[in-house]
Amino acid sequence: MEKIVRFTAEERENLTAYLDGELDERLAQEIERKLGRSEVARRDVEILARTWDMLGLLPQVTASGEFSH
């Protein structure tokens, strides 16, 4: 039976930057290697990407000037 490969806490913190193409090359390659060998990791990234896409569909709200007072 294959061992389940999951993202480390540090890798999880970097997933949004990875999806946005903002992660440095070394860290991005580490994530890509894990994605290549782990269905669980691929599912985690897919869920995050879909969630991020859905957040973009929400209406933008602007706070009033009184909000910060």
All heavy atoms as TSV, in Angstrom:
chain	resi	resn	atom	element	x	y	z
A	1	MET	N	N	0.843	-1.186	0.000
A	1	MET	CA	C	0.000	0.000	0.000
A	1	MET	C	C	0.884	1.244	0.000
A	1	MET	O	O	1.840	1.332	0.755
A	1	MET	CB	C	-0.907	-0.030	1.229
A	1	MET	CG	C	-1.771	1.190	1.350
A	1	MET	SD	S	-2.876	1.126	2.777
A	1	MET	CE	C	-4.322	0.534	1.968
A	2	GLU	N	N	0.538	2.206	-0.838
A	2	GLU	CA	C	1.309	3.444	-0.926
A	2	GLU	C	C	1.011	4.350	0.253
A	2	GLU	O	O	-0.109	4.409	0.737
A	2	GLU	CB	C	0.967	4.195	-2.215
A	2	GLU	CG	C	1.613	3.621	-3.429
A	2	GLU	CD	C	1.411	4.523	-4.634
A	2	GLU	OE1	O	1.508	5.751	-4.482
A	2	GLU	OE2	O	1.148	3.977	-5.701
A	3	LYS	N	N	2.043	5.051	0.682
A	3	LYS	CA	C	1.896	6.025	1.757
A	3	LYS	C	C	1.159	7.254	1.220
A	3	LYS	O	O	1.428	7.719	0.121
A	3	LYS	CB	C	3.275	6.428	2.257
A	3	LYS	CG	C	3.254	7.434	3.365
A	3	LYS	CD	C	4.657	7.785	3.791
A	3	LYS	CE	C	4.616	8.894	4.818
A	3	LYS	NZ	N	5.950	9.369	5.128
A	4	ILE	N	N	0.231	7.774	2.004
A	4	ILE	CA	C	-0.486	8.995	1.621
A	4	ILE	C	C	0.447	10.182	1.818
A	4	ILE	O	O	1.008	10.371	2.895
A	4	ILE	CB	C	-1.770	9.181	2.449
A	4	ILE	CG1	C	-2.750	8.049	2.138
A	4	ILE	CG2	C	-2.401	10.535	2.176
A	4	ILE	CD1	C	-4.002	8.074	2.976
A	5	VAL	N	N	0.650	10.950	0.763
A	5	VAL	CA	C	1.536	12.116	0.806
A	5	VAL	C	C	0.676	13.364	0.921
A	5	VAL	O	O	-0.194	13.600	0.098
A	5	VAL	CB	C	2.418	12.176	-0.465
A	5	VAL	CG1	C	3.305	13.398	-0.437
A	5	VAL	CG2	C	3.231	10.904	-0.598
A	6	ARG	N	N	0.932	14.141	1.950
A	6	ARG	CA	C	0.193	15.379	2.178
A	6	ARG	C	C	1.161	16.560	2.200
A	6	ARG	O	O	2.354	16.393	2.374
A	6	ARG	CB	C	-0.551	15.308	3.514
A	6	ARG	CG	C	-1.585	14.218	3.556
A	6	ARG	CD	C	-2.427	14.347	4.818
A	6	ARG	NE	N	-3.421	13.326	4.902
A	6	ARG	CZ	C	-4.626	13.384	4.351
A	6	ARG	NH1	N	-4.982	14.443	3.682
A	6	ARG	NH2	N	-5.478	12.400	4.482
A	7	PHE	N	N	0.614	17.751	2.051
A	7	PHE	CA	C	1.419	18.963	2.148
A	7	PHE	C	C	1.811	19.216	3.592
A	7	PHE	O	O	1.031	18.972	4.513
A	7	PHE	CB	C	0.643	20.179	1.632
A	7	PHE	CG	C	0.504	20.222	0.137
A	7	PHE	CD1	C	-0.738	20.126	-0.460
A	7	PHE	CD2	C	1.606	20.362	-0.675
A	7	PHE	CE1	C	-0.870	20.177	-1.832
A	7	PHE	CE2	C	1.489	20.414	-2.047
A	7	PHE	CZ	C	0.248	20.315	-2.626
A	8	THR	N	N	3.013	19.752	3.772
A	8	THR	CA	C	3.433	20.196	5.102
A	8	THR	C	C	2.722	21.517	5.403
A	8	THR	O	O	2.137	22.144	4.505
A	8	THR	CB	C	4.956	20.420	5.148
A	8	THR	OG1	O	5.276	21.511	4.259
A	8	THR	CG2	C	5.731	19.175	4.762
A	9	ALA	N	N	2.803	21.952	6.655
A	9	ALA	CA	C	2.195	23.234	7.031
A	9	ALA	C	C	2.793	24.371	6.206
A	9	ALA	O	O	2.077	25.264	5.744
A	9	ALA	CB	C	2.386	23.486	8.522
A	10	GLU	N	N	4.112	24.352	5.998
A	10	GLU	CA	C	4.763	25.399	5.203
A	10	GLU	C	C	4.272	25.375	3.762
A	10	GLU	O	O	3.999	26.424	3.167
A	10	GLU	CB	C	6.278	25.233	5.227
A	10	GLU	CG	C	6.994	26.301	4.421
A	10	GLU	CD	C	8.505	26.092	4.380
A	10	GLU	OE1	O	9.020	25.140	4.980
A	10	GLU	OE2	O	9.155	26.917	3.708
A	11	GLU	N	N	4.149	24.190	3.189
A	11	GLU	CA	C	3.662	24.090	1.808
A	11	GLU	C	C	2.234	24.590	1.701
A	11	GLU	O	O	1.882	25.282	0.747
A	11	GLU	CB	C	3.761	22.647	1.318
A	11	GLU	CG	C	5.174	22.181	1.091
A	11	GLU	CD	C	5.297	20.692	0.885
A	11	GLU	OE1	O	4.442	19.926	1.394
A	11	GLU	OE2	O	6.246	20.277	0.213
A	12	ARG	N	N	1.413	24.274	2.690
A	12	ARG	CA	C	0.019	24.755	2.675
A	12	ARG	C	C	-0.027	26.277	2.691
A	12	ARG	O	O	-0.855	26.885	2.032
A	12	ARG	CB	C	-0.756	24.210	3.871
A	12	ARG	CG	C	-1.154	22.781	3.717
A	12	ARG	CD	C	-2.136	22.379	4.806
A	12	ARG	NE	N	-2.641	21.078	4.531
A	12	ARG	CZ	C	-3.558	20.784	3.610
A	12	ARG	NH1	N	-4.078	21.730	2.879
A	12	ARG	NH2	N	-3.961	19.555	3.416
A	13	GLU	N	N	0.873	26.889	3.464
A	13	GLU	CA	C	0.927	28.354	3.523
A	13	GLU	C	C	1.296	28.951	2.170
A	13	GLU	O	O	0.938	30.089	1.871
A	13	GLU	CB	C	1.940	28.803	4.568
A	13	GLU	CG	C	1.505	28.540	5.992
A	13	GLU	CD	C	2.558	28.907	7.014
A	13	GLU	OE1	O	3.551	29.572	6.649
A	13	GLU	OE2	O	2.387	28.530	8.178
A	14	ASN	N	N	1.999	28.191	1.347
A	14	ASN	CA	C	2.466	28.686	0.048
A	14	ASN	C	C	1.542	28.362	-1.120
A	14	ASN	O	O	1.809	28.787	-2.244
A	14	ASN	CB	C	3.857	28.104	-0.254
A	14	ASN	CG	C	4.927	28.667	0.644
A	14	ASN	OD1	O	4.878	29.828	1.020
A	14	ASN	ND2	N	5.894	27.848	0.989
A	15	LEU	N	N	0.470	27.635	-0.884
A	15	LEU	CA	C	-0.370	27.189	-2.005
A	15	LEU	C	C	-1.020	28.346	-2.756
A	15	LEU	O	O	-1.107	28.311	-3.985
A	15	LEU	CB	C	-1.432	26.201	-1.525
A	15	LEU	CG	C	-0.921	24.821	-1.158
A	15	LEU	CD1	C	-2.073	23.940	-0.695
A	15	LEU	CD2	C	-0.179	24.175	-2.316
A	16	THR	N	N	-1.483	29.358	-2.066
A	16	THR	CA	C	-2.105	30.487	-2.753
A	16	THR	C	C	-1.087	31.197	-3.639
A	16	THR	O	O	-1.375	31.525	-4.795
A	16	THR	CB	C	-2.725	31.472	-1.743
A	16	THR	OG1	O	-3.680	30.775	-0.955
A	16	THR	CG2	C	-3.409	32.620	-2.453
A	17	ALA	N	N	0.123	31.405	-3.111
A	17	ALA	CA	C	1.182	32.024	-3.916
A	17	ALA	C	C	1.524	31.129	-5.104
A	17	ALA	O	O	1.777	31.620	-6.208
A	17	ALA	CB	C	2.420	32.284	-3.066
A	18	TYR	N	N	1.512	29.817	-4.905
A	18	TYR	CA	C	1.779	28.882	-6.005
A	18	TYR	C	C	0.717	29.036	-7.099
A	18	TYR	O	O	1.043	29.150	-8.280
A	18	TYR	CB	C	1.797	27.440	-5.484
A	18	TYR	CG	C	1.847	26.425	-6.583
A	18	TYR	CD1	C	3.031	26.171	-7.273
A	18	TYR	CD2	C	0.707	25.732	-6.970
A	18	TYR	CE1	C	3.076	25.246	-8.313
A	18	TYR	CE2	C	0.736	24.817	-7.999
A	18	TYR	CZ	C	1.924	24.576	-8.666
A	18	TYR	OH	O	1.963	23.680	-9.695
A	19	LEU	N	N	-0.548	29.045	-6.708
A	19	LEU	CA	C	-1.633	29.171	-7.688
A	19	LEU	C	C	-1.583	30.511	-8.419
A	19	LEU	O	O	-1.962	30.594	-9.582
A	19	LEU	CB	C	-2.990	28.993	-7.004
A	19	LEU	CG	C	-3.288	27.583	-6.509
A	19	LEU	CD1	C	-4.569	27.570	-5.677
A	19	LEU	CD2	C	-3.382	26.603	-7.672
A	20	ASP	N	N	-1.103	31.549	-7.744
A	20	ASP	CA	C	-1.003	32.875	-8.357
A	20	ASP	C	C	0.280	33.054	-9.161
A	20	ASP	O	O	0.511	34.110	-9.738
A	20	ASP	CB	C	-1.079	33.969	-7.286
A	20	ASP	CG	C	-2.465	34.112	-6.687
A	20	ASP	OD1	O	-3.435	33.631	-7.314
A	20	ASP	OD2	O	-2.594	34.687	-5.589
A	21	GLY	N	N	1.152	32.023	-9.162
A	21	GLY	CA	C	2.418	32.125	-9.887
A	21	GLY	C	C	3.419	33.044	-9.216
A	21	GLY	O	O	4.326	33.553	-9.862
A	22	GLU	N	N	3.285	33.252	-7.909
A	22	GLU	CA	C	4.136	34.189	-7.181
A	22	GLU	C	C	5.198	33.494	-6.335
A	22	GLU	O	O	5.992	34.158	-5.679
A	22	GLU	CB	C	3.273	35.064	-6.272
A	22	GLU	CG	C	2.281	35.909	-7.028
A	22	GLU	CD	C	1.301	36.617	-6.116
A	22	GLU	OE1	O	1.251	36.297	-4.909
A	22	GLU	OE2	O	0.568	37.476	-6.626
A	23	LEU	N	N	5.240	32.183	-6.348
A	23	LEU	CA	C	6.169	31.436	-5.514
A	23	LEU	C	C	7.506	31.312	-6.215
A	23	LEU	O	O	7.561	31.152	-7.435
A	23	LEU	CB	C	5.580	30.055	-5.249
A	23	LEU	CG	C	6.029	29.299	-4.016
A	23	LEU	CD1	C	5.804	30.124	-2.756
A	23	LEU	CD2	C	5.287	27.988	-3.913
A	24	ASP	N	N	8.611	31.382	-5.449
A	24	ASP	CA	C	9.917	31.251	-6.087
A	24	ASP	C	C	10.055	29.852	-6.702
A	24	ASP	O	O	9.351	28.918	-6.327
A	24	ASP	CB	C	11.064	31.578	-5.133
A	24	ASP	CG	C	11.293	30.523	-4.067
A	24	ASP	OD1	O	11.507	29.349	-4.406
A	24	ASP	OD2	O	11.286	30.888	-2.877
A	25	GLU	N	N	10.951	29.742	-7.642
A	25	GLU	CA	C	11.055	28.530	-8.462
A	25	GLU	C	C	11.316	27.271	-7.635
A	25	GLU	O	O	10.710	26.228	-7.877
A	25	GLU	CB	C	12.167	28.709	-9.498
A	25	GLU	CG	C	12.219	27.588	-10.506
A	25	GLU	CD	C	13.233	27.840	-11.598
A	25	GLU	OE1	O	13.557	29.014	-11.861
A	25	GLU	OE2	O	13.699	26.854	-12.174
A	26	ARG	N	N	12.175	27.351	-6.655
A	26	ARG	CA	C	12.509	26.168	-5.850
A	26	ARG	C	C	11.285	25.647	-5.097
A	26	ARG	O	O	10.978	24.462	-5.125
A	26	ARG	CB	C	13.628	26.494	-4.854
A	26	ARG	CG	C	14.045	25.293	-4.008
A	26	ARG	CD	C	15.051	25.670	-2.937
A	26	ARG	NE	N	14.539	26.607	-1.955
A	26	ARG	CZ	C	13.765	26.283	-0.915
A	26	ARG	NH1	N	13.396	25.037	-0.734
A	26	ARG	NH2	N	13.356	27.198	-0.069
A	27	LEU	N	N	10.551	26.551	-4.435
A	27	LEU	CA	C	9.365	26.137	-3.680
A	27	LEU	C	C	8.263	25.641	-4.617
A	27	LEU	O	O	7.564	24.683	-4.305
A	27	LEU	CB	C	8.868	27.289	-2.806
A	27	LEU	CG	C	9.785	27.683	-1.656
A	27	LEU	CD1	C	9.267	28.937	-0.962
A	27	LEU	CD2	C	9.954	26.548	-0.673
A	28	ALA	N	N	8.116	26.294	-5.762
A	28	ALA	CA	C	7.109	25.859	-6.738
A	28	ALA	C	C	7.424	24.450	-7.233
A	28	ALA	O	O	6.521	23.618	-7.374
A	28	ALA	CB	C	7.043	26.838	-7.905
A	29	GLN	N	N	8.696	24.164	-7.475
A	29	GLN	CA	C	9.083	22.829	-7.937
A	29	GLN	C	C	8.819	21.773	-6.869
A	29	GLN	O	O	8.399	20.659	-7.181
A	29	GLN	CB	C	10.551	22.812	-8.354
A	29	GLN	CG	C	10.795	23.528	-9.657
A	29	GLN	CD	C	12.276	23.586	-10.014
A	29	GLN	OE1	O	13.137	23.266	-9.210
A	29	GLN	NE2	N	12.559	24.007	-11.241
A	30	GLU	N	N	9.038	22.121	-5.600
A	30	GLU	CA	C	8.748	21.179	-4.514
A	30	GLU	C	C	7.256	20.831	-4.492
A	30	GLU	O	O	6.876	19.671	-4.340
A	30	GLU	CB	C	9.169	21.771	-3.168
A	30	GLU	CG	C	10.653	21.828	-2.967
A	30	GLU	CD	C	11.039	22.495	-1.653
A	30	GLU	OE1	O	10.183	22.622	-0.756
A	30	GLU	OE2	O	12.217	22.889	-1.531
A	31	ILE	N	N	6.419	21.852	-4.645
A	31	ILE	CA	C	4.977	21.615	-4.664
A	31	ILE	C	C	4.604	20.781	-5.890
A	31	ILE	O	O	3.809	19.836	-5.794
A	31	ILE	CB	C	4.199	22.949	-4.616
A	31	ILE	CG1	C	4.328	23.542	-3.208
A	31	ILE	CG2	C	2.732	22.754	-5.002
A	31	ILE	CD1	C	3.715	24.898	-3.021
A	32	GLU	N	N	5.165	21.091	-7.039
A	32	GLU	CA	C	4.858	20.345	-8.261
A	32	GLU	C	C	5.282	18.884	-8.166
A	32	GLU	O	O	4.579	17.998	-8.645
A	32	GLU	CB	C	5.499	21.023	-9.463
A	32	GLU	CG	C	4.800	22.314	-9.813
A	32	GLU	CD	C	5.538	23.165	-10.821
A	32	GLU	OE1	O	6.626	22.770	-11.290
A	32	GLU	OE2	O	5.024	24.254	-11.123
A	33	ARG	N	N	6.407	18.617	-7.521
A	33	ARG	CA	C	6.837	17.221	-7.330
A	33	ARG	C	C	5.820	16.471	-6.480
A	33	ARG	O	O	5.455	15.337	-6.772
A	33	ARG	CB	C	8.214	17.165	-6.676
A	33	ARG	CG	C	9.348	17.304	-7.663
A	33	ARG	CD	C	10.679	16.940	-7.039
A	33	ARG	NE	N	11.112	17.860	-6.002
A	33	ARG	CZ	C	11.751	18.998	-6.225
A	33	ARG	NH1	N	12.038	19.374	-7.454
A	33	ARG	NH2	N	12.114	19.761	-5.224
A	34	LYS	N	N	5.362	17.125	-5.424
A	34	LYS	CA	C	4.376	16.481	-4.558
A	34	LYS	C	C	3.061	16.283	-5.304
A	34	LYS	O	O	2.418	15.245	-5.168
A	34	LYS	CB	C	4.168	17.304	-3.289
A	34	LYS	CG	C	3.390	16.538	-2.241
A	34	LYS	CD	C	3.507	17.158	-0.879
A	34	LYS	CE	C	4.820	16.763	-0.250
A	34	LYS	NZ	N	4.929	17.175	1.149
A	35	LEU	N	N	2.671	17.256	-6.113
A	35	LEU	CA	C	1.445	17.115	-6.902
A	35	LEU	C	C	1.558	15.950	-7.886
A	35	LEU	O	O	0.573	15.263	-8.159
A	35	LEU	CB	C	1.148	18.414	-7.666
A	35	LEU	CG	C	0.696	19.595	-6.821
A	35	LEU	CD1	C	0.631	20.846	-7.673
A	35	LEU	CD2	C	-0.633	19.309	-6.160
A	36	GLY	N	N	2.759	15.733	-8.395
A	36	GLY	CA	C	2.980	14.659	-9.345
A	36	GLY	C	C	2.858	13.272	-8.747
A	36	GLY	O	O	2.569	12.306	-9.453
A	37	ARG	N	N	3.046	13.155	-7.443
A	37	ARG	CA	C	3.000	11.829	-6.840
A	37	ARG	C	C	1.894	11.635	-5.809
A	37	ARG	O	O	1.805	10.581	-5.195
A	37	ARG	CB	C	4.339	11.455	-6.233
A	37	ARG	CG	C	5.022	12.454	-5.425
A	37	ARG	CD	C	6.357	11.942	-4.872
A	37	ARG	NE	N	6.450	12.221	-3.462
A	37	ARG	CZ	C	6.947	13.325	-2.953
A	37	ARG	NH1	N	7.430	14.251	-3.737
A	37	ARG	NH2	N	6.989	13.517	-1.663
A	38	SER	N	N	1.044	12.635	-5.627
A	38	SER	CA	C	0.024	12.522	-4.592
A	38	SER	C	C	-1.347	12.982	-5.075
A	38	SER	O	O	-1.566	14.166	-5.342
A	38	SER	CB	C	0.426	13.343	-3.367
A	38	SER	OG	O	-0.621	13.362	-2.421
A	39	GLU	N	N	-2.256	12.040	-5.132
A	39	GLU	CA	C	-3.640	12.377	-5.493
A	39	GLU	C	C	-4.272	13.265	-4.427
A	39	GLU	O	O	-5.052	14.171	-4.732
A	39	GLU	CB	C	-4.457	11.099	-5.658
A	39	GLU	CG	C	-5.848	11.348	-6.152
A	39	GLU	CD	C	-6.615	10.058	-6.405
A	39	GLU	OE1	O	-5.993	9.037	-6.694
A	39	GLU	OE2	O	-7.855	10.112	-6.310
A	40	VAL	N	N	-3.924	13.028	-3.170
A	40	VAL	CA	C	-4.454	13.840	-2.074
A	40	VAL	C	C	-4.011	15.291	-2.223
A	40	VAL	O	O	-4.814	16.215	-2.081
A	40	VAL	CB	C	-4.005	13.262	-0.707
A	40	VAL	CG1	C	-4.390	14.190	0.437
A	40	VAL	CG2	C	-4.598	11.878	-0.496
A	41	ALA	N	N	-2.744	15.504	-2.535
A	41	ALA	CA	C	-2.232	16.866	-2.725
A	41	ALA	C	C	-2.911	17.536	-3.910
A	41	ALA	O	O	-3.273	18.716	-3.836
A	41	ALA	CB	C	-0.717	16.836	-2.914
A	42	ARG	N	N	-3.085	16.793	-5.005
A	42	ARG	CA	C	-3.772	17.369	-6.184
A	42	ARG	C	C	-5.196	17.778	-5.835
A	42	ARG	O	O	-5.676	18.837	-6.240
A	42	ARG	CB	C	-3.760	16.376	-7.344
A	42	ARG	CG	C	-2.407	16.228	-7.998
A	42	ARG	CD	C	-2.477	15.434	-9.284
A	42	ARG	NE	N	-2.961	14.076	-9.116
A	42	ARG	CZ	C	-2.196	13.021	-8.805
A	42	ARG	NH1	N	-0.897	13.179	-8.610
A	42	ARG	NH2	N	-2.725	11.821	-8.693
A	43	ARG	N	N	-5.877	16.946	-5.070
A	43	ARG	CA	C	-7.253	17.273	-4.663
A	43	ARG	C	C	-7.271	18.527	-3.802
A	43	ARG	O	O	-8.123	19.411	-3.970
A	43	ARG	CB	C	-7.886	16.099	-3.920
A	43	ARG	CG	C	-9.380	16.331	-3.676
A	43	ARG	CD	C	-9.970	15.332	-2.731
A	43	ARG	NE	N	-9.483	15.677	-1.397
A	43	ARG	CZ	C	-9.073	14.806	-0.497
A	43	ARG	NH1	N	-9.068	13.533	-0.747
A	43	ARG	NH2	N	-8.646	15.205	0.680
A	44	ASP	N	N	-6.318	18.630	-2.864
A	44	ASP	CA	C	-6.247	19.821	-2.003
A	44	ASP	C	C	-6.071	21.097	-2.826
A	44	ASP	O	O	-6.738	22.106	-2.573
A	44	ASP	CB	C	-5.099	19.698	-1.007
A	44	ASP	CG	C	-5.365	18.687	0.090
A	44	ASP	OD1	O	-6.526	18.237	0.244
A	44	ASP	OD2	O	-4.404	18.346	0.808
A	45	VAL	N	N	-5.192	21.057	-3.821
A	45	VAL	CA	C	-4.950	22.238	-4.660
A	45	VAL	C	C	-6.176	22.537	-5.518
A	45	VAL	O	O	-6.549	23.701	-5.690
A	45	VAL	CB	C	-3.684	22.047	-5.525
A	45	VAL	CG1	C	-3.570	23.134	-6.580
A	45	VAL	CG2	C	-2.452	22.049	-4.645
A	46	GLU	N	N	-6.821	21.507	-6.024
A	46	GLU	CA	C	-8.030	21.719	-6.835
A	46	GLU	C	C	-9.131	22.380	-6.012
A	46	GLU	O	O	-9.786	23.318	-6.470
A	46	GLU	CB	C	-8.527	20.381	-7.387
A	46	GLU	CG	C	-9.759	20.516	-8.242
A	46	GLU	CD	C	-10.259	19.159	-8.721
A	46	GLU	OE1	O	-9.433	18.312	-9.091
A	46	GLU	OE2	O	-11.489	18.972	-8.722
A	47	ILE	N	N	-9.313	21.923	-4.792
A	47	ILE	CA	C	-10.331	22.511	-3.917
A	47	ILE	C	C	-9.994	23.966	-3.613
A	47	ILE	O	O	-10.868	24.840	-3.662
A	47	ILE	CB	C	-10.478	21.683	-2.625
A	47	ILE	CG1	C	-11.129	20.336	-2.936
A	47	ILE	CG2	C	-11.276	22.443	-1.574
A	47	ILE	CD1	C	-11.074	19.339	-1.794
A	48	LEU	N	N	-8.734	24.234	-3.299
A	48	LEU	CA	C	-8.317	25.614	-3.026
A	48	LEU	C	C	-8.535	26.503	-4.248
A	48	LEU	O	O	-9.050	27.615	-4.134
A	48	LEU	CB	C	-6.857	25.667	-2.586
A	48	LEU	CG	C	-6.302	27.058	-2.305
A	48	LEU	CD1	C	-7.066	27.750	-1.176
A	48	LEU	CD2	C	-4.820	26.979	-1.977
A	49	ALA	N	N	-8.175	26.009	-5.425
A	49	ALA	CA	C	-8.335	26.799	-6.654
A	49	ALA	C	C	-9.803	27.100	-6.913
A	49	ALA	O	O	-10.164	28.233	-7.264
A	49	ALA	CB	C	-7.724	26.056	-7.839
A	50	ARG	N	N	-10.672	26.106	-6.725
A	50	ARG	CA	C	-12.104	26.345	-6.939
A	50	ARG	C	C	-12.657	27.330	-5.915
A	50	ARG	O	O	-13.479	28.193	-6.252
A	50	ARG	CB	C	-12.880	25.029	-6.879
A	50	ARG	CG	C	-12.765	24.262	-8.173
A	50	ARG	CD	C	-13.782	23.162	-8.258
A	50	ARG	NE	N	-13.208	21.995	-7.599
A	50	ARG	CZ	C	-13.897	21.008	-7.070
A	50	ARG	NH1	N	-15.205	21.011	-7.107
A	50	ARG	NH2	N	-13.308	19.993	-6.508
A	51	THR	N	N	-12.215	27.214	-4.667
A	51	THR	CA	C	-12.662	28.140	-3.625
A	51	THR	C	C	-12.232	29.559	-3.968
A	51	THR	O	O	-13.021	30.504	-3.862
A	51	THR	CB	C	-12.083	27.731	-2.259
A	51	THR	OG1	O	-12.507	26.404	-1.958
A	51	THR	CG2	C	-12.529	28.681	-1.165
A	52	TRP	N	N	-10.980	29.710	-4.398
A	52	TRP	CA	C	-10.445	31.022	-4.769
A	52	TRP	C	C	-11.253	31.605	-5.923
A	52	TRP	O	O	-11.575	32.799	-5.923
A	52	TRP	CB	C	-8.971	30.867	-5.138
A	52	TRP	CG	C	-8.143	32.080	-4.881
A	52	TRP	CD1	C	-7.520	32.841	-5.813
A	52	TRP	CD2	C	-7.836	32.663	-3.622
A	52	TRP	NE1	N	-6.844	33.863	-5.208
A	52	TRP	CE2	C	-7.023	33.779	-3.860
A	52	TRP	CE3	C	-8.178	32.352	-2.306
A	52	TRP	CZ2	C	-6.548	34.593	-2.838
A	52	TRP	CZ3	C	-7.700	33.157	-1.287
A	52	TRP	CH2	C	-6.900	34.260	-1.568
A	53	ASP	N	N	-11.593	30.767	-6.905
A	53	ASP	CA	C	-12.402	31.221	-8.047
A	53	ASP	C	C	-13.779	31.682	-7.589
A	53	ASP	O	O	-14.292	32.698	-8.055
A	53	ASP	CB	C	-12.552	30.110	-9.082
A	53	ASP	CG	C	-11.273	29.824	-9.836
A	53	ASP	OD1	O	-10.349	30.673	-9.808
A	53	ASP	OD2	O	-11.190	28.749	-10.457
A	54	MET	N	N	-14.392	30.938	-6.665
A	54	MET	CA	C	-15.721	31.307	-6.177
A	54	MET	C	C	-15.681	32.613	-5.393
A	54	MET	O	O	-16.613	33.418	-5.469
A	54	MET	CB	C	-16.316	30.186	-5.326
A	54	MET	CG	C	-16.778	29.016	-6.165
A	54	MET	SD	S	-17.729	27.803	-5.248
A	54	MET	CE	C	-16.453	26.993	-4.322
A	55	LEU	N	N	-14.605	32.850	-4.646
A	55	LEU	CA	C	-14.480	34.114	-3.920
A	55	LEU	C	C	-14.458	35.296	-4.884
A	55	LEU	O	O	-14.971	36.368	-4.567
A	55	LEU	CB	C	-13.212	34.117	-3.064
A	55	LEU	CG	C	-13.260	33.282	-1.797
A	55	LEU	CD1	C	-11.886	33.233	-1.144
A	55	LEU	CD2	C	-14.300	33.807	-0.826
A	56	GLY	N	N	-13.892	35.079	-6.052
A	56	GLY	CA	C	-13.853	36.133	-7.060
A	56	GLY	C	C	-15.226	36.486	-7.617
A	56	GLY	O	O	-15.412	37.550	-8.196
A	57	LEU	N	N	-16.196	35.600	-7.436
A	57	LEU	CA	C	-17.554	35.853	-7.924
A	57	LEU	C	C	-18.391	36.681	-6.954
A	57	LEU	O	O	-19.438	37.206	-7.332
A	57	LEU	CB	C	-18.271	34.526	-8.190
A	57	LEU	CG	C	-17.644	33.634	-9.254
A	57	LEU	CD1	C	-18.380	32.297	-9.319
A	57	LEU	CD2	C	-17.653	34.314	-10.606
A	58	LEU	N	N	-17.929	36.804	-5.727
A	58	LEU	CA	C	-18.684	37.570	-4.739
A	58	LEU	C	C	-18.618	39.058	-5.058
A	58	LEU	O	O	-17.611	39.553	-5.563
A	58	LEU	CB	C	-18.113	37.333	-3.335
A	58	LEU	CG	C	-18.284	35.926	-2.774
A	58	LEU	CD1	C	-17.540	35.806	-1.448
A	58	LEU	CD2	C	-19.749	35.599	-2.591
A	59	PRO	N	N	-19.685	39.785	-4.752
A	59	PRO	CA	C	-19.665	41.229	-5.008
A	59	PRO	C	C	-18.648	41.929	-4.115
A	59	PRO	O	O	-18.422	41.536	-2.970
A	59	PRO	CB	C	-21.095	41.671	-4.674
A	59	PRO	CG	C	-21.668	40.596	-3.829
A	59	PRO	CD	C	-20.940	39.337	-4.162
A	60	GLN	N	N	-18.019	42.950	-4.661
A	60	GLN	CA	C	-17.059	43.745	-3.904
A	60	GLN	C	C	-17.823	44.748	-3.048
A	60	GLN	O	O	-18.735	45.411	-3.518
A	60	GLN	CB	C	-16.133	44.504	-4.863
A	60	GLN	CG	C	-15.271	43.599	-5.709
A	60	GLN	CD	C	-14.213	42.886	-4.879
A	60	GLN	OE1	O	-13.648	43.466	-3.966
A	60	GLN	NE2	N	-13.961	41.642	-5.204
A	61	VAL	N	N	-17.445	44.833	-1.801
A	61	VAL	CA	C	-18.092	45.755	-0.872
A	61	VAL	C	C	-17.066	46.783	-0.427
A	61	VAL	O	O	-15.926	46.448	-0.125
A	61	VAL	CB	C	-18.641	44.994	0.361
A	61	VAL	CG1	C	-19.267	45.955	1.351
A	61	VAL	CG2	C	-19.632	43.930	-0.072
A	62	THR	N	N	-17.475	48.025	-0.405
A	62	THR	CA	C	-16.601	49.096	0.041
A	62	THR	C	C	-17.096	49.590	1.394
A	62	THR	O	O	-18.283	49.901	1.551
A	62	THR	CB	C	-16.607	50.266	-0.965
A	62	THR	OG1	O	-16.247	49.755	-2.241
A	62	THR	CG2	C	-15.640	51.345	-0.549
A	63	ALA	N	N	-16.209	49.640	2.352
A	63	ALA	CA	C	-16.566	50.115	3.689
A	63	ALA	C	C	-16.686	51.632	3.678
A	63	ALA	O	O	-15.959	52.323	2.944
A	63	ALA	CB	C	-15.510	49.685	4.693
A	64	SER	N	N	-17.564	52.129	4.501
A	64	SER	CA	C	-17.725	53.592	4.603
A	64	SER	C	C	-16.525	54.169	5.341
A	64	SER	O	O	-15.760	53.464	5.977
A	64	SER	CB	C	-19.008	53.919	5.369
A	64	SER	OG	O	-18.859	53.581	6.735
A	65	GLY	N	N	-16.376	55.463	5.259
A	65	GLY	CA	C	-15.294	56.143	5.953
A	65	GLY	C	C	-15.383	55.987	7.463
A	65	GLY	O	O	-14.378	56.038	8.173
A	66	GLU	N	N	-16.585	55.797	7.982
A	66	GLU	CA	C	-16.782	55.641	9.411
A	66	GLU	C	C	-16.319	54.277	9.906
A	66	GLU	O	O	-16.138	54.090	11.108
A	66	GLU	CB	C	-18.259	55.840	9.753
A	66	GLU	CG	C	-18.743	57.267	9.514
A	66	GLU	CD	C	-20.215	57.410	9.816
A	66	GLU	OE1	O	-20.823	56.459	10.335
A	66	GLU	OE2	O	-20.748	58.491	9.539
A	67	PHE	N	N	-16.138	53.339	9.030
A	67	PHE	CA	C	-15.755	51.987	9.422
A	67	PHE	C	C	-14.453	51.963	10.209
A	67	PHE	O	O	-14.308	51.216	11.165
A	67	PHE	CB	C	-15.626	51.094	8.182
A	67	PHE	CG	C	-15.235	49.683	8.493
A	67	PHE	CD1	C	-16.165	48.790	9.001
A	67	PHE	CD2	C	-13.929	49.245	8.295
A	67	PHE	CE1	C	-15.811	47.489	9.296
A	67	PHE	CE2	C	-13.562	47.948	8.586
A	67	PHE	CZ	C	-14.513	47.075	9.100
A	68	SER	N	N	-13.510	52.776	9.830
A	68	SER	CA	C	-12.200	52.774	10.501
A	68	SER	C	C	-12.154	53.645	11.760
A	68	SER	O	O	-11.153	53.679	12.443
A	68	SER	CB	C	-11.106	53.209	9.534
A	68	SER	OG	O	-11.355	54.526	9.094
A	69	HIS	N	N	-13.230	54.321	12.039
A	69	HIS	CA	C	-13.244	55.176	13.255
A	69	HIS	C	C	-13.786	54.423	14.406
A	69	HIS	O	O	-14.611	53.949	14.779
A	69	HIS	CB	C	-14.054	56.451	13.002
A	69	HIS	CG	C	-13.279	57.394	12.137
A	69	HIS	ND1	N	-13.434	57.402	10.786
A	69	HIS	CD2	C	-12.336	58.312	12.419
A	69	HIS	CE1	C	-12.636	58.322	10.255
A	69	HIS	NE2	N	-11.955	58.889	11.237
